[in-house]
Structure formats: structure tokens, C-alpha cells
Amino acid sequence: VAGVGLTYDLIERHRDTQPWTVSVVVRRTWTDAGARTDVSFDVTVPLAMFFGTRIAAPEDGGASSE
């Protein structure tokens, strides 16, 4: 088996973000039945994005929601 791949981040990285990634991998496999080439495409979405974004706590003396 031999392969090569490429991965790219779709979202700029910040302290409060989780990047999405797109990957493309090409594999070549040699078997008794002959050679086979596979191409896979993968999109990785972090589960943390479904739970909302972290919001900084108000600093001392700041406004509150009372």
C-alpha cells in the first residue's frame, strides 16, 4: 500500500474556535487480484461546535444580568 494525502483547515484558528478540516487521500494497493486505486474525501467537523461558543465571564465591576 502506498498513499498520499492533503489536509486543509477551513476555519481560521482562534482561541475560541475549532477548525473544520478537509482531507483528500489517494491510495494505491497491490494485491494478488491486481492493483487498485482508492480516493477518499473526508470532512472533519468538531463536535464541540454544536455545544456553543465559550463566553468570557464578566470582569469584576462589570455589568451583570440581574
N, C-alpha and C positions, 0 to 999 in steps of 0.2 A: 504494500500500500504506500502510495506517495500522495501528498496533498499540499495545497497552498491556500491561504485564506486572507481575507481583508476585512477589518472591522473599523467602523466609523461611529463616533459619538454624535448623536443628533441634537443634543441639548447642551448648551454651554454650561460648564461646571461652576457652580457657586456653592457656598456653604450650605444652603437650604434646598438644593436641587439634586435630583437623582438622574443621571444621564440615561437616555434610551440609546441602544446600540443596534446597528445593522451589520450583519456579517454575511459574507458570501464565501463559501468554501468549495473548492474543486478537488475531488479525489479520483485517483486512478488506481484500480485494483486489478491485479493479475491472478487469475485462478486457473484450474485445470480446464474449465469450460471456455476460457478466453479472457480477454481484457474487458474491463467495464469502467466507465467514467460516470461519476456522480457529481451533481452540482446541488449544493444546499444553500438555502437562503433563510436567515434567522433574524427575527426582530426581538430584542430583549427589552421588556418594559418592567421597571422595578415595581413590585407590589406596594412599596411604601407610598407611591404617588396616589394610591386610592384611599389613603388614610388621612389626607390633608397635608397642609404645609405647617411647619413649625412656626409659631408666632412668638416673638420675643415678649417676655414678661415686662409689665410696666416698671420703670425705674422708680426708686423712692421719690416721693413728692410729685409723681406724675398723676395724670387723670386716671380715675377708676370708673367702673361701670356701676356704681351704687345708685 
